[in-house]
């Protein structure tokens, strides 16, 4: 079968771009965030002013969409970013899209390509690397809150098109905390830091806006070394994350202060599975409210520690362990870059590990 790749911001391309995931994942979990995709295509997303995009759509001989991707360009970056990728299980369909992506990136004078990145790592990135196709097909396996979800053959398609794994990430589902006392070293550090004037607090939902600003000021510097990182304004950050307060309770956020300055934080959310994916409806809202009332699992999405406060990471780990012991919930440490020290905290309780990849193709040459 022959394929061709269309590109540009025409209304028909955007329409078919948005329709493809529902057709591809029919009867399965569909990870599409329709509203975010539409805002990016329309140029109305909170981050739209930071980049330019080119939608790509592969069609077959019947002009039916079989693959899609979105190229994102930053003026000060020689790398092009390819995201919002979806494709039937056909090497030629994928190759047609990647070839067009390379040609377009070359025209924009970009030297390499990284993906999947959905325009920004603040929006979404990485493929989930399934250990076996059965894990994808099983109805017992559902993505946890914020987990990348994709067809199990996507990484293989990209590798056959010349991409190689650039970065690996891991999530860890731990066993339920059953011991009242934590590791002596961590417990001792908690006492040491308390004696040195550090204050441990939980989020006051009424002060959410003040606290999220403090988190932004710390996080925006701490995450600057992350692959694909782009600094964003507080206005954009707030637009992206202010809805967290709808699913958070006070104890889901742990804050550590020194002299009234935030020096460490941890944010967890209830595992809402795939209920945040796709278009929202009344049934999903009711499921979210039900799970939020008494979650069985907590997903630890963000943790940051000012590096000038040595030893504070293990203090945070112990504070989290104490909260998990008291509420009896299972923790999921989510999307940790390979070899990051936070991946090692309490991994003697490991129950399951999951892997994700970010791929790169250097030296684009048409």
N, C-alpha and C positions, 0 to 999 in steps of 0.2 A: 504494500500500500504506500502511496506517496502522500507526503505531508508538506505543508507550507506554514511559515510563521508570519503572522500579522503583527504589527507594532504600531503604537501611537495611542492618542487619547480620544479616538472616535467613540461615539456613543455605543455603536454596535460592539466594539471590542470590549468596552467596559461592561456592557450588559452580559456578554457571554463569559467574560472573566469572572464575574460575580456568581454566575449560574453553575459553573463547572463543578465546584466542590460537592454541592448537593447531589448532582448526578453521579459523581465518582464514588461517593460514600453512601449511596442509596442502601438503606437497611443496616448501615453501620454507624458508629460514632463519627460525627462530622465535626472537625475541629474549627471550622470557619467562624471568624468573628466578622460577621457581615457588615456591621456598622463601621468598624474601623477600616475595613477594606474600602468601603464606599467613600469615606471621608478622605482617605489618601488619594484615591483615584480622582476625586473632585477637587483636591487641593484645599480642603477645609479642616484637616486634622491639626491638632495643636502643634505638631512638629513640622507641618508642611512647609513652613518658611525656611526650614533648615536644609532642605534637599530638593532635588528634582527627580521625577520618576518617569519611566517608560514602560507601559504594560506590554507584555508579549503574550500572544495567543496562537497556539498551533491548532490547525484544523486539518481534517482528513479530506479525501476526495469528494465527500458529500457535504463539505463545509461545516462539519460538526466538530466542536471543540474537543480536543483530546489532551491538551497540556496547556499550562499557563505559568507565567512567572512575572515578577515585577523587578525591574532594574532600578536601583537607587544610586544617585550620584551626589557627592559632596564636593563643593568647589575646591576645598583645600586638601583633598584626599586623592591619591593616585589609584586607589582601589575602588572597583565597582562592587555593589552589593546586590545579590540576587536572592529574592525571597518570594513569599506567597506562592511557592512552587506546588503544583499538583500535576499528575501525569498518569495516563493509563500505563499498564505494564508492557511497554513497547520501547525498545531501545532506540529505534529510528525516530519516534515521536519526541523522545527526550533529546536526542542528538540534534534534531532540527531546532529545538528551542535554544539549546546551549550555543549552537553555532550562531544564531541570530543575536543572542546575548553578547557573545564575544565581538561580533562585528560592530554592534552598537557601542559597546564599551571602548573598542578601539577608536571609533570615530570621536568619542569623547576624550580621547588621549589618556585612557586609564591603562595601567600596566598589569593589573591582577584582578581577580574576582574572588569574593568570599561569600559563602552562603551555607545554609539558608539564613538570611537576615531579612526580616520583614520591615525593610526601610530603616529600622533602628533597633538596637538591642533593647531599648526601652519599651519596644512594642512586642517583639518576639523573635527568637532565633533558635537554631539547632534542630537537627533531626534526632528522633529517638532511634537508637540502634537496638532492634529487637533481637533477642538471643535466639529465637526460633519463630517461624511464621505462626506456629500454634498459639503463641502468646498474644499475637495480634487477633487471631480468629476467635479465640476463646471469649465467650460472653461473660466469663468471670473476671476478665481483666478490663479495668476501666482507667482512664487517665485520672491522676489526682489533680487538684487545683493548680493551674499554671503549667502543668506538664506538657511539653511538646508532644504532638500526636500526628502521625503520618503513616502512609503506606509502608510496609516493611521493606519494600524493594527500592525505596528512594535513594538511600546511600549508595547502593550498588550501581544504580543508573548514573549517578554523578561521577563515581569513580571510573566507570567505563568511558566517561567523557573527559577524562584527564584531571579530575579533581582528586585531591588526596586529603586525608584527615589532618587538619591543622591543630585543633584543640579538642580535648575530651573532657566531658563533664560527667559527674555521677550524682545520683540520688540514693539515699539509704533509708530504707524502712527499718526501724529498730523494734526490738521487742518491748512489750509493755514494761515500764519501770516497776520493779517489785521490791527493791531494796530501799528501806527508809533512809539510810545513810549513803552518801556519795563517796567518791574516791577521797581518801584522807588528804591528799595533796590539794585537791580542789576545795574541799571544805576549809582547810587551813587558810587558803588564799582568800576565801570569802571573808573570814574573820580579819585577816590582815588589812584588806582594803576597807572594810568598815571602820577599823581603828584609825585608818589614815584619812577619814573624812569623806569617803565615797558614799553616795546615797543611792539606794536601789528603789525604784518606783515602778508602778504600772501606769498604763495610759489612763488619763482622765478624759473620757470621750467628750466632755464639755469643752476641753482645751485642745481638741484635735487639731485645729488649724495652727495653733501655736507650736504644738509638738511636731507636726509634719514639717514645719519650716525648720525646726532644729535638726530633724532627721535629714532633710535635704542638705543643709549646710555641711553636715558631716559626711553623708553618703556620696555627695557629688565629688568629693576629693578622694575618698577611699576607693571608689570604683574606677578611677581614672586610668588605672593600669589594665583594665579588662579588655580583652580582644574586641575590637569593633566599637569601643567606647567613643561617644560624642557628648560633650557637655551640653546640657540643656538648661533653659531658664527655669526659675522657680515657678513662674506662671504656667509653663508647659508641664512641669513636674506635677504641680497641683492638679491640673486638668486631667492628667493620666491616672493619678492615684487617690484623689479625694474620695472616690466611691468606696474605698476600703473601709471607711467608717461604717458602712452599711452591713458589713459582715464581721467586723471585729467586736470583741468585748474587751474590757479594760485589761484583763490578765493575759490577753494574747500578745501584748506588747510589753516588753521589759526594757526599762530605761535606766542607765547608770549615769549619775551626775557627779562632777567634782567642782566645788565652788560655783554651783548653779550653772555649770556648762555641761551640755550633753557630751559624753565621751564614749558611750557605747549604747547600742540598741539591738533588739531582736524583735522581729515581727513574724508572727505565725498566724495562719488562717485555718479555719475548719476545712477538712477535706470535703469539698463539695462535688468531687468527681467531675463529670463532664457537664454538670448543670449550668456552668457559665459559658459553655460553648454554643455556637449557633445563635439563632434568634431567640430572644427571651419570650416566654409565654407564661400564662397563669400557673400551669402545672409545674414548670421549673421554679417559679417563685415560691410556690408552696413547699416544694422539696428543699429548697435552700433554707427557708425559715425553719423547717422541721429539723434539718441536720444541724443548723446553727444552734438550736435549742440545746442539743446534747450530742456534740460531735464525738465520734469514736476515734478519729485520727486528726492530728494537727500537722499542717505543712509549714515547715520553717523556711520562709521565702527569703528573708533578708536578715543579715547579721553584720554589724559593723562595729569595729573597735578602733579608736584612735591609737595609732601605732606608738605614740609617745608614752602610752600607759601600759607598759610591759606587764604581762601576766593577767590582764583583764579579760582576755578571751576565755580562759579556763574558769574565771569567776562567772562569766555569763553562762557558760555551759552548765555549771553547777546550779545556778538560779533556774535555768530551764528545766534541769532534771528534777528539781524540787517541785516545780509547778506540775510537771507531768506525773510525778508520784502522787500528788494530792488529788489530781482530777482523773487519774486512771486511763489517760488517753495514749494512743500509740503515736510516736513521733516519726515524721518523714523529713529528713534533712535534704533539702531540694537543690538540685542543679549547682553542685559545687565543682569549680574548676579543678582539674586533676592536680594533685600535689599541694592543694591549699590546706593549711593547718586545720581549718575548721572541719575538714572531712574526717579528722581523726578522733574528735571528741566523742567518747563513749561508744566507739565502734566495736567494743567487745560485746555489745548488745545487738549486733547486726543480725537482721532477719532476711533482708533482701536488698540487693543492689541493682541499680538501673543505670544504663549508659546512654550518653547523648554525644553527638559529634557536630563540629563546625568544620566545614571543608574550605579548601583554598586551591585556586589554580593560578600559578605564577606565570609571568612572561606570556601574556596573551599575544598570540601571533596568528594573524589571519592568513 
